[in-house]
Amino acid sequence: MIIDVHAHAGPWFFSMDVGSVELNLALMDRYGIDRQIVSASEAVTYDMVSGNRWMAEVLDTHPRLLGYVVVNPNDLATAARELEKYQPAGRFVGVKVHTTYPGQPLMSAAVRDALGLAAEAGLPVLVHTWDETVLGLVDVLERFPDLRVIAGHMGGPAWRTAVEAAHRSERLYLEPCCSITDRGRFRYALDRVPLGQLLFGTEDAVASVRAVVRDLQYVLRFLPPDILMDDGESVRFNPAAVTVDARRFAQLIDTTTINATREAADLYRGNLLEGFVTGAAAFDEWVAAERMEYWRGAIAVFGRLLATQITAGWWESAVDTASRLLSLDPTQEVVHRTLMRLQFEQGRPDAALRRYQECSDILRREFDREPNAETERLHDEIIAALNATPAPREVLRKPVDRPVLILLVEDDLVSSALIEGFLTDAGYDVVSVADGADALMEIGRRKFELLILDINIPTLNGLRLFEIMIQKGIETPAIFITGIAGAEVEARSLEIGAADFLRKPIRREVLLPRIRTILQRRERSSGKHRAVRNGE
């Protein structure tokens, strides 16, 4: 015998096939359900007394249906009278307690006392559960030794917590019906609690899924018919036909390779469905929980990418990443400080000072505290630099007075001429070649201070050329440029130690400051090495 322990009868404001009792019976016939335990929608959402009375009339004429006496935790005196009135009739076999519509949290004193009434009546109680507070039912069951509780919806998005609660108490039963669900939740529960603690309920969820499928098929009627997949429990896009960016991002979050981190960073363009509200509490709560999970994932992704870029010396890219990280969480002092240091090292102490001021304002406003000692020390360095060189630096000119020789390896004549023009106008000496083999010959003939390498060039591509240089012990920094889309080439450039990476078309105001930053860093590093040798 199949018994549905979670059903409603009567008009319902959700878009489900719920209304007359005939719809309940039709659903039972369609899916082979022998008995259905029903609560009156009116009693749950509006009037406990009127709804229970209507439910009693329905049960008298429909022997396949059994009933729940709905108990409103806001009026326990009336609820007690309702139990006294309907329990002896024998057609009501349990108690229904909702939490959302009465506005009483699951662990409130009112709900606890309502559960106590059910325990006194010796009836099992179906209670609406939809968050982590479902775990508190374990303590309630310890308080009422004769109480048996069915966790309706199995905690909703907190289904793992509901399973843990049922594992702790054999008198807590799980009823997992849910219109929006996660794959694998049934198997998760079956692996952790006895089969006897898992109950079957529909709340018309099957019909709800069918209705959603019909609506989506109509909206997407001009697209291929295999766009959607449904298994009677849930509906989803067909991964063979549709790429869902949020799903792909979720797959990449825990993968720490450079490729995955770069791809995840490109995918995350803002919080999931920011500002989108349907008015359906269950769905909006689910979206809010998903939004928070993706946000946490984005914080981790951009943090990993920032660390990788700083290690590789990609300071311009690191500045962009740090700025995106702060747009997600402006309260991270360590990221503010990192961005201050990057801007300071780029020769932009004025920008670094503005970042300090913004950081200070946020910390005072949000946490009522000042920046820590490490941030203050960096602030002092910035102030000292501004006092020593108050005029802004010319970032589009070369940073040293001596000649600076750059090797440009680019096989596209237009792009090569454009970049060479940028470089010569800024005061650099340039040698241009169009082939990886020619580039190796030039590197053997003379000493270059910087290479600009197109990745897709004849004979030897830019990546392979740079790998050969590393094998030969040539430590000349290289900026990779490419017109190839995707995160793979950028990730590979990071892995092999490129000084920077740019995508075409190359802009003067982007290229020249990055060259200046790389050469300044190289100049400072050479100065430190000379100082060490002199000290020896």
ZALUM-153148 format. One record per residue (C-alpha): residue number from 1; x, y, z. Coordinates in steps of 0.5 Angstrom, whole numbers. Example, Ala and Ser with C-alpha at 12.3 -4.5 7.8 and 13.67 -1.06 7.14 Angstrom:
% residues 2
{1; {25; -9; 16}}
{2; {27; -2; 14}}
***
This chain:
% residues 536
{1; {0; 0; 0}}
{2; {2; 7; -2}}
{3; {1; 12; 3}}
{4; {2; 20; 2}}
{5; {3; 23; 8}}
{6; {4; 30; 6}}
{7; {-2; 33; 2}}
{8; {-7; 39; 2}}
{9; {-14; 40; 0}}
{10; {-18; 46; -2}}
{11; {-16; 53; -6}}
{12; {-8; 54; -6}}
{13; {-5; 60; -8}}
{14; {1; 57; -11}}
{15; {1; 55; -18}}
{16; {0; 48; -17}}
{17; {-6; 43; -19}}
{18; {-10; 44; -12}}
{19; {-17; 46; -11}}
{20; {-22; 41; -11}}
{21; {-22; 34; -7}}
{22; {-23; 31; -14}}
{23; {-16; 33; -16}}
{24; {-13; 30; -10}}
{25; {-17; 23; -12}}
{26; {-15; 24; -20}}
{27; {-7; 25; -17}}
{28; {-8; 19; -13}}
{29; {-11; 15; -19}}
{30; {-5; 17; -24}}
{31; {0; 15; -19}}
{32; {-2; 9; -16}}
{33; {-3; 12; -9}}
{34; {-8; 8; -4}}
{35; {-9; 13; 2}}
{36; {-7; 21; 3}}
{37; {-7; 24; 9}}
{38; {-9; 31; 8}}
{39; {-10; 38; 11}}
{40; {-14; 44; 9}}
{41; {-11; 49; 6}}
{42; {-15; 54; 9}}
{43; {-14; 52; 16}}
{44; {-6; 52; 14}}
{45; {-6; 59; 11}}
{46; {-12; 63; 14}}
{47; {-17; 60; 19}}
{48; {-16; 54; 23}}
{49; {-23; 53; 26}}
{50; {-26; 54; 19}}
{51; {-21; 49; 15}}
{52; {-21; 44; 20}}
{53; {-29; 44; 20}}
{54; {-29; 43; 12}}
{55; {-24; 38; 12}}
{56; {-28; 34; 17}}
{57; {-34; 34; 12}}
{58; {-29; 32; 6}}
{59; {-27; 26; 10}}
{60; {-34; 23; 12}}
{61; {-35; 22; 4}}
{62; {-28; 20; 2}}
{63; {-26; 14; 5}}
{64; {-19; 14; 1}}
{65; {-17; 20; 5}}
{66; {-15; 21; 12}}
{67; {-14; 28; 16}}
{68; {-9; 32; 20}}
{69; {-12; 37; 25}}
{70; {-9; 43; 23}}
{71; {-6; 47; 30}}
{72; {-4; 54; 30}}
{73; {1; 56; 35}}
{74; {-1; 63; 36}}
{75; {-8; 60; 39}}
{76; {-6; 54; 43}}
{77; {-13; 54; 47}}
{78; {-17; 54; 41}}
{79; {-12; 49; 38}}
{80; {-13; 44; 44}}
{81; {-21; 45; 43}}
{82; {-20; 43; 36}}
{83; {-16; 36; 38}}
{84; {-21; 35; 43}}
{85; {-27; 35; 38}}
{86; {-24; 32; 32}}
{87; {-19; 26; 35}}
{88; {-25; 21; 37}}
{89; {-28; 21; 30}}
{90; {-22; 17; 28}}
{91; {-21; 20; 21}}
{92; {-16; 25; 23}}
{93; {-10; 21; 24}}
{94; {-5; 27; 26}}
{95; {-3; 34; 27}}
{96; {-1; 39; 22}}
{97; {3; 45; 25}}
{98; {6; 50; 20}}
{99; {11; 55; 22}}
{100; {11; 60; 16}}
{101; {4; 63; 15}}
{102; {3; 63; 23}}
{103; {10; 67; 23}}
{104; {13; 63; 29}}
{105; {20; 60; 28}}
{106; {20; 52; 29}}
{107; {24; 53; 35}}
{108; {20; 58; 38}}
{109; {16; 57; 45}}
{110; {9; 57; 41}}
{111; {11; 52; 36}}
{112; {14; 48; 42}}
{113; {8; 48; 46}}
{114; {4; 46; 40}}
{115; {8; 40; 39}}
{116; {7; 39; 46}}
{117; {-1; 39; 45}}
{118; {0; 33; 39}}
{119; {4; 29; 44}}
{120; {-1; 29; 50}}
{121; {-6; 27; 44}}
{122; {-2; 21; 42}}
{123; {-2; 24; 35}}
{124; {4; 24; 30}}
{125; {5; 31; 28}}
{126; {7; 34; 21}}
{127; {11; 40; 22}}
{128; {14; 45; 16}}
{129; {21; 45; 16}}
{130; {26; 49; 12}}
{131; {32; 51; 15}}
{132; {38; 49; 19}}
{133; {33; 50; 26}}
{134; {30; 43; 24}}
{135; {36; 40; 28}}
{136; {33; 43; 34}}
{137; {27; 38; 33}}
{138; {32; 33; 37}}
{139; {32; 37; 43}}
{140; {24; 37; 43}}
{141; {23; 30; 42}}
{142; {28; 29; 48}}
{143; {23; 33; 52}}
{144; {17; 30; 50}}
{145; {18; 22; 50}}
{146; {11; 20; 47}}
{147; {12; 25; 41}}
{148; {13; 23; 34}}
{149; {15; 28; 29}}
{150; {15; 28; 21}}
{151; {20; 33; 18}}
{152; {16; 36; 12}}
{153; {20; 38; 6}}
{154; {26; 34; 10}}
{155; {29; 41; 12}}
{156; {28; 44; 5}}
{157; {35; 47; 3}}
{158; {38; 44; 10}}
{159; {36; 37; 8}}
{160; {43; 35; 10}}
{161; {42; 37; 17}}
{162; {35; 34; 17}}
{163; {38; 27; 16}}
{164; {43; 29; 21}}
{165; {37; 30; 26}}
{166; {33; 24; 24}}
{167; {40; 20; 25}}
{168; {40; 22; 32}}
{169; {33; 21; 34}}
{170; {29; 15; 31}}
{171; {22; 18; 33}}
{172; {24; 24; 27}}
{173; {21; 22; 20}}
{174; {23; 25; 14}}
{175; {18; 27; 9}}
{176; {22; 30; 3}}
{177; {17; 33; -2}}
{178; {20; 39; -5}}
{179; {18; 43; -12}}
{180; {25; 45; -12}}
{181; {30; 40; -10}}
{182; {38; 38; -11}}
{183; {40; 31; -14}}
{184; {42; 26; -9}}
{185; {38; 28; -3}}
{186; {34; 21; -3}}
{187; {40; 17; -4}}
{188; {44; 21; 2}}
{189; {38; 20; 7}}
{190; {38; 13; 5}}
{191; {45; 12; 6}}
{192; {44; 15; 13}}
{193; {38; 13; 16}}
{194; {33; 7; 17}}
{195; {28; 6; 11}}
{196; {23; 6; 16}}
{197; {24; 13; 18}}
{198; {23; 16; 11}}
{199; {16; 17; 9}}
{200; {13; 19; 2}}
{201; {9; 25; 1}}
{202; {7; 29; -5}}
{203; {4; 36; -3}}
{204; {2; 36; -11}}
{205; {10; 37; -12}}
{206; {9; 32; -18}}
{207; {4; 36; -21}}
{208; {7; 42; -20}}
{209; {14; 40; -23}}
{210; {9; 38; -29}}
{211; {6; 45; -29}}
{212; {13; 48; -29}}
{213; {15; 44; -35}}
{214; {9; 46; -39}}
{215; {10; 53; -38}}
{216; {18; 53; -39}}
{217; {16; 49; -46}}
{218; {12; 54; -48}}
{219; {16; 60; -46}}
{220; {22; 56; -50}}
{221; {18; 54; -55}}
{222; {22; 57; -61}}
{223; {28; 53; -58}}
{224; {30; 46; -60}}
{225; {25; 41; -56}}
{226; {31; 37; -52}}
{227; {33; 44; -48}}
{228; {29; 41; -42}}
{229; {30; 35; -38}}
{230; {25; 32; -32}}
{231; {25; 26; -28}}
{232; {18; 27; -24}}
{233; {22; 30; -18}}
{234; {26; 36; -21}}
{235; {26; 40; -28}}
{236; {33; 42; -31}}
{237; {36; 44; -37}}
{238; {39; 39; -41}}
{239; {47; 39; -40}}
{240; {48; 36; -47}}
{241; {44; 42; -50}}
{242; {45; 48; -46}}
{243; {51; 51; -42}}
{244; {49; 54; -35}}
{245; {54; 59; -33}}
{246; {52; 58; -25}}
{247; {53; 50; -26}}
{248; {59; 51; -29}}
{249; {62; 56; -24}}
{250; {60; 51; -18}}
{251; {64; 46; -22}}
{252; {70; 50; -22}}
{253; {70; 53; -15}}
{254; {73; 47; -12}}
{255; {78; 46; -17}}
{256; {85; 50; -16}}
{257; {88; 49; -22}}
{258; {90; 56; -26}}
{259; {86; 54; -32}}
{260; {80; 53; -27}}
{261; {81; 59; -23}}
{262; {81; 64; -29}}
{263; {75; 61; -32}}
{264; {71; 61; -26}}
{265; {73; 69; -25}}
{266; {71; 70; -32}}
{267; {64; 67; -31}}
{268; {63; 71; -25}}
{269; {60; 77; -27}}
{270; {56; 79; -21}}
{271; {51; 76; -15}}
{272; {46; 71; -17}}
{273; {39; 74; -19}}
{274; {41; 80; -15}}
{275; {35; 84; -13}}
{276; {30; 78; -16}}
{277; {24; 77; -12}}
{278; {18; 73; -13}}
{279; {14; 73; -7}}
{280; {14; 66; -6}}
{281; {18; 65; 1}}
{282; {20; 58; -1}}
{283; {23; 60; -7}}
{284; {26; 67; -5}}
{285; {30; 63; 1}}
{286; {33; 58; -4}}
{287; {35; 63; -8}}
{288; {38; 67; -3}}
{289; {42; 61; 0}}
{290; {44; 59; -7}}
{291; {47; 67; -8}}
{292; {51; 66; -2}}
{293; {54; 60; -4}}
{294; {56; 63; -10}}
{295; {59; 69; -7}}
{296; {63; 65; -2}}
{297; {66; 61; -8}}
{298; {67; 68; -12}}
{299; {71; 70; -6}}
{300; {75; 64; -6}}
{301; {76; 64; -13}}
{302; {79; 71; -14}}
{303; {83; 71; -8}}
{304; {87; 65; -11}}
{305; {87; 69; -17}}
{306; {90; 75; -14}}
{307; {95; 71; -10}}
{308; {97; 67; -17}}
{309; {98; 74; -21}}
{310; {102; 77; -15}}
{311; {107; 71; -15}}
{312; {108; 72; -22}}
{313; {109; 79; -22}}
{314; {102; 81; -26}}
{315; {101; 87; -22}}
{316; {96; 91; -27}}
{317; {92; 84; -27}}
{318; {93; 84; -20}}
{319; {90; 91; -19}}
{320; {84; 89; -23}}
{321; {83; 83; -19}}
{322; {84; 86; -12}}
{323; {79; 91; -15}}
{324; {73; 86; -16}}
{325; {75; 82; -10}}
{326; {73; 89; -6}}
{327; {67; 90; -10}}
{328; {64; 83; -7}}
{329; {67; 84; 0}}
{330; {69; 92; 1}}
{331; {71; 90; 9}}
{332; {77; 86; 7}}
{333; {83; 90; 10}}
{334; {88; 85; 7}}
{335; {86; 86; 0}}
{336; {85; 94; 1}}
{337; {93; 93; 3}}
{338; {95; 89; -2}}
{339; {92; 94; -7}}
{340; {95; 100; -4}}
{341; {102; 96; -4}}
{342; {101; 94; -12}}
{343; {99; 102; -13}}
{344; {105; 104; -9}}
{345; {109; 100; -13}}
{346; {107; 102; -20}}
{347; {109; 109; -18}}
{348; {102; 111; -16}}
{349; {102; 113; -9}}
{350; {96; 118; -10}}
{351; {92; 112; -12}}
{352; {95; 108; -6}}
{353; {93; 114; -1}}
{354; {86; 114; -4}}
{355; {85; 107; -3}}
{356; {88; 108; 5}}
{357; {83; 113; 6}}
{358; {77; 109; 3}}
{359; {79; 103; 7}}
{360; {79; 107; 14}}
{361; {72; 110; 12}}
{362; {70; 103; 11}}
{363; {73; 100; 18}}
{364; {70; 105; 22}}
{365; {63; 105; 19}}
{366; {63; 97; 19}}
{367; {67; 95; 25}}
{368; {68; 102; 29}}
{369; {76; 101; 29}}
{370; {82; 104; 25}}
{371; {87; 100; 20}}
{372; {92; 95; 24}}
{373; {99; 97; 25}}
{374; {101; 93; 18}}
{375; {96; 98; 14}}
{376; {99; 104; 18}}
{377; {106; 103; 16}}
{378; {104; 102; 9}}
{379; {101; 109; 9}}
{380; {107; 112; 12}}
{381; {111; 109; 6}}
{382; {106; 112; 2}}
{383; {106; 119; 5}}
{384; {114; 119; 5}}
{385; {114; 118; -2}}
{386; {109; 123; -4}}
{387; {113; 128; 0}}
{388; {119; 126; -4}}
{389; {116; 126; -11}}
{390; {109; 130; -11}}
{391; {109; 131; -18}}
{392; {106; 125; -22}}
{393; {110; 120; -26}}
{394; {110; 120; -33}}
{395; {108; 113; -34}}
{396; {108; 113; -42}}
{397; {115; 114; -42}}
{398; {121; 109; -41}}
{399; {123; 109; -33}}
{400; {131; 110; -34}}
{401; {135; 115; -38}}
{402; {139; 109; -41}}
{403; {137; 106; -48}}
{404; {132; 100; -47}}
{405; {132; 95; -52}}
{406; {126; 91; -53}}
{407; {125; 85; -58}}
{408; {118; 85; -61}}
{409; {116; 78; -64}}
{410; {109; 79; -68}}
{411; {107; 76; -75}}
{412; {101; 80; -76}}
{413; {104; 86; -80}}
{414; {99; 91; -78}}
{415; {99; 89; -70}}
{416; {107; 89; -71}}
{417; {107; 96; -74}}
{418; {102; 99; -69}}
{419; {106; 96; -62}}
{420; {113; 98; -65}}
{421; {110; 105; -66}}
{422; {108; 106; -59}}
{423; {115; 103; -56}}
{424; {119; 108; -61}}
{425; {115; 114; -59}}
{426; {116; 112; -51}}
{427; {123; 112; -52}}
{428; {125; 105; -53}}
{429; {129; 102; -58}}
{430; {126; 96; -62}}
{431; {128; 90; -66}}
{432; {122; 87; -69}}
{433; {121; 79; -72}}
{434; {116; 75; -75}}
{435; {118; 68; -73}}
{436; {120; 64; -67}}
{437; {126; 62; -70}}
{438; {128; 69; -72}}
{439; {127; 71; -65}}
{440; {132; 66; -62}}
{441; {137; 68; -67}}
{442; {136; 75; -64}}
{443; {136; 73; -57}}
{444; {143; 70; -58}}
{445; {146; 76; -62}}
{446; {144; 81; -57}}
{447; {142; 83; -50}}
{448; {134; 85; -49}}
{449; {131; 88; -43}}
{450; {124; 86; -45}}
{451; {121; 81; -50}}
{452; {114; 82; -53}}
{453; {111; 75; -55}}
{454; {105; 74; -60}}
{455; {103; 67; -58}}
{456; {101; 64; -65}}
{457; {107; 65; -69}}
{458; {110; 61; -74}}
{459; {116; 56; -73}}
{460; {116; 56; -65}}
{461; {110; 59; -62}}
{462; {111; 64; -56}}
{463; {110; 59; -51}}
{464; {115; 54; -53}}
{465; {120; 60; -55}}
{466; {119; 62; -48}}
{467; {120; 55; -45}}
{468; {127; 54; -49}}
{469; {129; 61; -46}}
{470; {128; 58; -39}}
{471; {132; 52; -41}}
{472; {138; 56; -43}}
{473; {138; 60; -37}}
{474; {136; 67; -40}}
{475; {132; 71; -35}}
{476; {129; 76; -40}}
{477; {122; 78; -38}}
{478; {116; 77; -43}}
{479; {110; 80; -44}}
{480; {105; 75; -48}}
{481; {100; 78; -53}}
{482; {95; 74; -56}}
{483; {88; 74; -60}}
{484; {86; 67; -58}}
{485; {80; 67; -54}}
{486; {79; 63; -47}}
{487; {83; 62; -41}}
{488; {87; 57; -42}}
{489; {93; 61; -46}}
{490; {93; 66; -40}}
{491; {93; 60; -35}}
{492; {99; 57; -39}}
{493; {103; 64; -39}}
{494; {102; 64; -32}}
{495; {105; 57; -30}}
{496; {111; 58; -34}}
{497; {113; 65; -31}}
{498; {111; 71; -36}}
{499; {112; 78; -33}}
{500; {105; 80; -36}}
{501; {99; 78; -41}}
{502; {95; 82; -46}}
{503; {89; 81; -51}}
{504; {89; 84; -57}}
{505; {88; 89; -59}}
{506; {93; 92; -56}}
{507; {92; 99; -53}}
{508; {98; 104; -52}}
{509; {95; 107; -45}}
{510; {95; 99; -43}}
{511; {101; 97; -46}}
{512; {106; 102; -44}}
{513; {105; 103; -36}}
{514; {105; 95; -36}}
{515; {112; 96; -39}}
{516; {114; 101; -34}}
{517; {112; 97; -28}}
{518; {116; 91; -31}}
{519; {122; 95; -32}}
{520; {122; 99; -25}}
{521; {121; 92; -22}}
{522; {127; 89; -26}}
{523; {131; 95; -24}}
{524; {130; 95; -17}}
{525; {132; 88; -17}}
{526; {138; 89; -20}}
{527; {140; 95; -15}}
{528; {139; 90; -9}}
{529; {143; 85; -12}}
{530; {149; 90; -13}}
{531; {148; 92; -6}}
{532; {149; 85; -4}}
{533; {155; 84; -8}}
{534; {158; 91; -5}}
{535; {157; 89; 2}}
{536; {160; 82; 1}}
***
